[in-house]
Amino acid sequence: MKSAIDGKPNFTSMGLVSIKNNGRARLLPSWRRNGSAGASPSRVMNCFGKVDVIMFKGVASPSRVMNWLRKVNVILVVFLGGLFVLALGCRNSEPHSVSPSTSPASHEVKLETVAFDRLKRTIRFTEAPKRIVSLSPSTTELLYAIGAGEQLVGATEHCNYPLAATKLKRVGGGTLQGISRETILSLNPDLILCKWDSHQPLIEPFERFQVPIMAIGADTLAELYDEAVLLGQVTGHEAEASQLIEQMKQRVVALISWVDSVPMDQRRRAFYEVWDEPLMTAGPKSFIGEMLEMGGMKNIFDDTTVRYPRISDEVVLDRDPEVILAPSTHRAKVSMEILAKRQGWDRITAVRDRQVFLIDGDQVSRCGPRMLDALEEMIRAVYPDKLPKVPAKEPNDVRADPGNDSKEDTDR
């Protein structure tokens, strides 16, 4: 049974040959020896001895076959071991996976929400807060707008919308001096929402009492959208927040489309009076300045980088606005008769043509969900023929409620 090549047996087969240790061989179909008529089981045993061999088509000696088997064994061990490790890795990589259990000894795994406020502080929540105190009217309105109103337990005296907000426990006025820290603590809050630019001194004292406090407050429409997302995540009302944002975006598109037809050279020069003593206006970086621009008006103070700058009467006279706008809560200071009595103001085009309009003080002074109501009111006042006719109050109408003629009523 020597081959002509290396003097060793050489078998080829389309099947395989199995040789058992008891000396008996079982031949599977279609096997033969190269260059010979064939081989019997006994001749095969004489060549290989009593070892187990599994041989595929090719050339093999007993020692080479044994080496091959050893390699196969090593490969199989490595392969199976790898599968085992991979299975363990896949099981452990499942994020936040918890096996259901009714055992009292089982531990509940809570997902942690990490929030960042306007001061870049990090606030962590293991569950949605259920006792929130809001120190800003715009924040209060936003919480109700996203369906989180029932989680409020306290608010300021100026949080008057919606009607449910008027029934919340009052924690004082909106200013730093008017807020009662004792009243807030008595409500046992699990979250306080304060203004980032005016309530910073409150943060450290409440942190000492281990009460979470977030400094927020939007200054633009885009920031209002971001704040809605933030509060939606913190309070567990993400879907409602997304829905509110989408509705507001659609309304902005509609309002802007109505004033797009006004040619640029026919857009009216506008002055918005925030306060009279000292005389203050709204710059382009404020949300009121943003509304003037969206409403197709030319802000006569669009060259300032200050959100609410102090200005002089002389500059207003020099820039001669065609329209004057002011919040209705400030109406005692901006009536037509009072404006005409200001030195030189009787020569201003807006006063001479009686183009002075009061806008709802709450809506226009709060960067909240109702700011688009104020924007529509502005457009109806300045471009009355551009918006569809609807049964609504005239822009010059003041609120039925006399209101509070105070800067504290605003969110600035």
C-alpha positions, 0 to 999 in steps of 0.5 A, spaced: 500 500 500 505 504 498 504 510 494 509 512 488 510 519 491 512 518 498 511 511 500 505 512 504 498 510 503 494 515 499 487 515 500 482 520 496 474 520 497 468 524 496 466 521 503 470 520 509 473 513 512 472 512 519 477 507 523 475 504 530 480 502 535 477 495 536 481 494 529 475 494 525 474 499 519 467 502 516 468 505 509 463 510 507 461 511 500 466 513 494 473 512 497 479 509 493 486 509 493 490 513 487 493 509 482 490 502 485 484 498 484 482 500 492 483 498 499 480 493 504 479 495 511 484 490 514 490 493 509 488 500 512 489 498 519 495 495 517 497 502 515 495 506 521 494 502 527 489 502 532 487 510 532 481 514 530 482 518 524 477 522 520 480 523 513 477 528 508 479 528 501 487 529 501 494 526 503 495 524 510 499 520 514 498 517 521 502 523 525 500 528 520 492 526 521 493 526 529 497 533 528 491 536 524 486 533 530 490 536 535 489 543 531 482 542 530 481 541 538 484 547 539 480 551 534 474 548 537 475 550 544 477 557 542 471 558 538 466 555 543 469 559 549 469 565 544 461 564 543 460 563 551 464 570 552 460 573 547 453 571 550 455 573 557 457 580 554 451 581 550 447 579 556 451 584 560 450 590 555 443 591 555 442 598 558 437 599 564 435 592 564 431 589 570 428 582 571 421 583 573 421 580 581 415 580 586 420 579 592 421 584 597 428 584 597 429 586 589 431 593 588 428 598 584 432 601 578 430 608 577 433 612 571 436 618 572 435 625 569 440 630 568 439 637 567 443 643 566 440 650 567 442 657 564 448 657 569 451 651 567 449 647 573 447 640 573 441 638 577 440 630 577 433 627 578 431 620 580 424 621 579 419 627 576 418 632 581 411 632 584 412 639 588 414 644 584 415 652 586 415 657 580 418 664 581 416 666 574 409 667 571 412 665 564 415 659 567 408 657 571 404 658 564 409 654 560 408 648 566 401 648 565 402 649 557 406 642 557 401 639 562 405 639 568 401 644 572 398 639 577 405 638 579 405 645 582 404 647 589 407 654 589 408 661 585 408 668 585 403 673 586 404 675 579 402 668 576 395 669 574 395 665 568 391 660 567 386 660 572 388 654 576 395 658 577 391 663 581 389 658 586 396 656 588 400 658 594 403 665 594 410 665 596 411 673 595 412 677 589 417 676 583 423 680 586 428 678 590 426 682 596 419 680 595 420 672 595 419 669 602 424 663 603 420 661 609 413 660 605 417 656 600 420 651 605 414 650 608 411 647 602 416 642 602 418 643 595 422 637 591 424 643 585 424 650 585 424 654 578 427 661 579 430 666 574 437 665 572 438 673 571 435 675 578 434 670 583 441 667 583 442 669 590 437 664 592 440 658 589 446 657 595 441 658 601 436 653 598 442 648 596 444 648 604 437 645 605 438 640 600 432 643 595 433 642 588 433 649 584 434 650 577 435 657 574 432 658 568 428 663 563 428 664 556 430 671 552 428 669 545 423 664 542 428 659 540 430 659 548 423 658 550 423 652 545 429 649 549 426 650 555 419 647 554 424 641 552 428 641 558 421 642 563 418 636 559 424 632 560 424 633 568 417 633 569 415 627 565 411 631 559 416 630 553 410 628 548 406 634 551 412 639 550 414 637 543 406 638 541 406 645 544 413 647 540 410 644 534 404 648 534 408 654 536 412 653 530 406 652 525 403 659 528 409 663 527 410 661 520 403 663 519 404 670 522 410 671 518 407 669 512 401 675 513 406 680 514 411 678 508 407 681 503 409 688 506 414 691 502 421 693 506 420 700 504 413 700 507 415 697 514 413 702 519 418 704 524 416 702 531 418 704 538 416 699 544 416 703 551 418 698 557 418 703 562 418 711 562 422 713 568 427 711 567 425 711 559 427 704 557 426 700 550 426 693 548 433 691 544 433 686 538 436 681 543 430 681 547 424 677 545 420 683 545 425 686 540 424 679 536 417 680 536 417 687 533 422 684 527 417 678 526 411 683 526 414 686 520 416 692 524 423 696 524 425 697 531 428 704 531 433 701 537 435 695 533 443 698 533 443 696 541 446 690 544 443 691 550 436 687 551 433 693 555 437 699 554 435 706 558 435 711 552 433 719 552 427 723 549 432 726 544 434 720 541 426 718 540 425 724 537 431 724 532 429 717 530 421 719 529 417 712 530 411 711 526 408 707 531 409 706 539 407 700 542 407 699 550 404 694 555 397 695 557 400 694 564 403 701 563 397 704 560 397 710 565 404 712 563 402 712 555 396 715 554 395 719 548 395 726 552 400 724 557 405 722 551 403 729 548 405 733 554 412 730 554 417 735 551 417 735 544 413 728 543 407 732 540 412 732 534 413 725 533 409 722 527 406 716 532 403 721 537 401 726 531 397 720 527 395 717 534 398 711 532 399 709 539 397 702 541 397 698 548 398 690 548 396 685 553 401 686 558 402 679 561 402 676 554 407 681 551 412 682 557 412 674 558 417 670 554 412 664 555 407 660 550 402 666 550 407 671 547 405 669 540 398 672 542 402 678 543 405 678 536 398 677 533 396 683 537 402 687 535 401 685 527 393 687 528 395 694 531 400 696 526 398 692 519 390 691 520 389 689 513 394 684 513 391 679 518 384 675 517 378 678 520 377 675 527 372 677 532 377 680 537 378 686 541 381 692 538 389 693 539 387 699 543 383 696 548 386 695 555 384 689 560 378 689 564 382 688 570 386 695 571 392 691 572 398 692 576 402 698 573 409 695 576 415 693 572 415 687 577 409 684 573 414 682 567 419 677 567 425 681 565 
